[in-house]
Structures are given as C-alpha cells and as structure tokens.
C-alpha cells in the first residue's frame, strides 16, 4: 500500500474523557494483558458480581482445544445484567424498544426488565424447563426476545436463537441438532411493514419432531393463529399468571449460556457453544472499552439479536454494564432512508453500531437523508460483519459522523464471542478499511503457506490467534471433534479464524475476507456447501457450484453454476432459475437465494474431482483471461463453454 493512505487522528475531546486515553497507555495495558493474562482477566471478571469465587482464572490448552475460564466460580448472567443494577439504576431505561413504525415502541426500565424476566423465567419453570435444557427462540426484535433470553439464563436453560429470516427447514435442523424441549416464537414478525408468519413456519418446522414439548407464542400483530392443544400457549397470558420474582440459579462459570448456529464449510451449520463466566467478562470489557461506553449514554446497535452481534452487543455486554440499549425492530430503509438518523435524533443516541452493507445501501440514497437530522449526540460509530470498503468508511465518518466521531471497525466472529481486532476511541488513529489493532489479551498471528508464523511486521497470511481469551466458544454442540478439526487442526497450537489478513508497516491489521468456502452476504455467513445442497435438491439439477462475487451493496453476492440432469429439458430457463431460488429460500431462508444462476454444461474439475472454484470466481468477475494453470483440469474445454455461457448471460442482464 502507498504511503499516502489517509490517517485520521484520534479526536482530543474524545481522548480526554475516554477510558483508555493514549496509544502509550494502550501499549502498556496490552503488554500486561499478554504477559500476565491471569492478573489482567481477573480484574475484568471482578467487574461482574459473583455468588462464589472461582479457583483458577484459566485452565486452557490450545493443543488439546480445552478451555476453562474462572471455573469453580458461580454467577448468573441474568443477575449480572439486571438485579445488581436495581439499587442504583432501577428507574433507568434498560431497553428502548424502537418498533417497526417510527416512535411506536416503548422503554423498559431496569426494574421493569427484572419483573418481566422473572415472570418469563417462572413460565419456563412451569413448562418443566430445567437447567441445561435447550430452548429455541425464533422471535422478531421485540422485547419478549430479550425477556426470554434473560429468563433462560436466569434458570440455567440454554437458549439457541434462530434468526427470524430462516426457513422452516433451518429451524427444524437446529431444533433436532440441539434436541430442544421448547420453541418460543411470535404470531407474526413485522419488519419494514411486512409480516412474517413465524408461528406457521414453526408449525411446519415441528412436523415429525418429537423432542419439543411446548411452544410459547408472543403476540406481535395479534393475527389469528391456530393453537395446537396441549402444545401451544400464549406467552403473555402465561407471564401474567406468574409471580414477578424468581431467584437466579447459581451457574458455574463454565456452564453453557447459549448455543448459536453459524455456517461452516460443510453443509451442516455448527452450534457454537458459549459459556457463562468468560463470555460475560469478555463482552462487558469490550463493550466498555471499544465503544468507550460512559454511564448515561444511549447505545444503539442496529443488528438483529439472531446473530452474535445482537447477543453480545445488544443484550449481554450493554446490560452487564448497566447501559441503555436500543432494540431496533425495523430496517434502515423503512419508512425511508432517514430511519436511522431520525431515530438517533429522537433518542439522542451517543453510540451507534451497524454493518457495512447498511452503510453502503444508505450512502447510495444520498446525504440529504442524513443531513436533515441532528446527529450532535453521536460520539462513537461502529461497524462489523465484513470488510468495509474505504469509500463507505469515509462516508460514514464524514457524512454521518461529521468527522468528529470516533469510528470503530470491529473484527470478530460468532466463535470469538466478542470484538477481537478494533480501534479504541481514545487511542487509535484510523485508516479507512483497517480494523487496526488487537484488543487486550488478543494476539493475532499471520501464517504463511507452510503454516509458519510470519515474523516480519509487514505480512499477508491466514489469520490465527495465539492465545485463548475468555469469550471464545468452548465447543461445537454435540461435535467436539468438528470444533477441533475446524479451528485447531489447521495450525496446531493456534486458533484458525478462516480469514485472510494483511499487517501493514504500522502493525495495523486489514482483514481481507474468508479463505475457506464461506460467503459473507450482507454480513451474514453462508456456506457454499449449504447453498449447493439446497440447489441440488431441485429435481432438474444434477450438480452445482456456488461462489461469492463482489457485490456493490451486499459485499458478496451469491453466484451459482448449475448443471442439469439430462432428462430435465422440460422446464424453461426462467422457471428453472425461479425453482432454484425458491428451493434455497425454503431450505435455508431468503438470504440464501442466489443473485445469479448460470446453467452450464460442466464444471472445471481436477482429475480427482475437486471443483476449481478459483476459475469460477474469475469468470464470475468477467475475467476470462489469466485463469491460471488449467492443465490439471480433467476437461479443459469446459472452461470455454462456461465463459461463453457467462458472456451470453452478461449480455442479457
Ligand atoms: C466473519 C464472522 C462478528 C459479528 C458479525 C459476523 C467477517 C466480521 C469484520 C470486520 C472484516 C469482518 C470475517 C469473520 N467480519 N467483522 N470488521 N472486518 N471482516 O459474525 O457471522 O460469525 O462472521 O465476518 O470474515 O470471519 P459471523
């Protein structure tokens, strides 16, 4: 990279009051966090309230992939998010629910949250949910989702939230994988004025499933829904009947808090398991420092709780810190592209956290939507989910943040539980597109092609992490071997992230994207194998190969190359394409529908049958020359056929 790369220095007004005030201070704390990790993390664990002290800060083994933090210590996540704040913050807003129609939501104070969560926890108990039982939450962004997560945590049940955009098949797969005993859903979701028939999707998901004993239904739209006698119950009615007090279970620090499914490079999603003490310590510490959270701030993370961002930085992190957190039900474009900025003005938001895909979609709508709203309350802006292109970064920084806010580009993953590489508002000079430096206790390592750590400052390689941290996922639920194979086998002694990365002369990290068969579409993770399995479910399809290609708004678009069965002639190309898109929607969800589908006579494969995706990626980008070495292909002619098909497609679109 050139020397002229712009650098935006830390703002002194932010620096003066920030929790970490200079690069020197950061360096000193960072060194301590690496050299005396136990001492360092003990200090952050002490910010939580423990019922009983732990015996060891950590017992971790990167080689065997065994990780225990604060074990023997007893605490409760729900208690830490609610009860311990009641004395001082009882009347303070815990959650501001920003409903789909602007301004139609309401505020829930810490005392009210306590009452709702206790009632909800008693409902779970009434339906025989016990410590360790799995509960699926398939809910829109309504307060009941927060209540039910915290209610599960309160009694030690393990929640597994399924994003409300996933299909019935996806819900069923997750229910079966974790053998859930209960599903909690809503009559309908409401997003951008559109209704999503959640209860009816759950009914389909539960066909033939016998582990689920009861279904609780929150009422969002009050649509008429059929109730299955003995199985289905209305959540609000049940909550009303219960007492507003429920003692919090003493959980071991290593007891599970939740399972969250995410896509990997095989067809089957992985249920990442997060535990209690380390996770809570990590999300509270990162929420505090990365966003420079200050008491009284209104904090707005616009993610969905169905993803890890929402778990860690709408609910657990902010509430552990006694913050006021905004829960946003709508979309960035509803009812118009001013929605975020209008909400920020109305709620006087100080910290705003969103995704590059939303920023790009809004930048395209023009500045006027931003400028007509007062954003003077804003101090820190954040982004997460995918690499942010410098143009989108600059727009966010200059137009939204008036060049006076700190901008934190936070790199992390479902597996890491919390933010790993990130600027700190009072510390880090910013370079658009770089996630900058590691958080305390985090040691990034770049690996070369021979699986050796690169020691030079300037380097490009596969991103690994050399030490354990409290927030890391402990296993893949029910499949520890897959956990070991995916994250610890590729580089023994290190955690492998699946991302490529560059380190520049100043030691800044630049994430370049996934190096495995995982796509990042609008910040959502999808496995190519998962999409291919769905496409191959269409009767006329013989085989398919899915790759990502650069997409202006989504970051990556989904491109499917499809080979038909010989007996499949009777469908028109158009019908086939819609059948394939429909199948992806049914098997996975709307977000998995391919943007482009190309019917091809064959796929570029090696003699051993491996699809050479590198070639497909180039063709998808319209790069027909410089395809690299084609001599290892079983049938090199197939490449010309695919190029011709792609040229024809490009002419048509
Ligand atoms: C993958 C993790 C972390 C919550 C949302 C996504 C990509 C995430 C960044 C960033 C560049 C990023 C990586 C990562 N990613 N944040 N700031 N810059 N890439 O969680 O679904 O687990 O996906 O998202 O590729 O591995 P996820």
Boltz pocket constraint, residues with backbone or C-beta under 6 A from the ligand:
constraints:
  - pocket:
      binder: B
      contacts: [[A, 262], [A, 307], [A, 308], [A, 309], [A, 383], [A, 384], [A, 385], [A, 386], [A, 387], [A, 388], [A, 409], [A, 410], [A, 411], [A, 412], [A, 413], [A, 414], [A, 415], [A, 421], [A, 435], [A, 497], [A, 498], [A, 499], [A, 511], [A, 512], [A, 513], [A, 514], [A, 520], [A, 523], [A, 524], [A, 525]]
      max_distance: 6.0
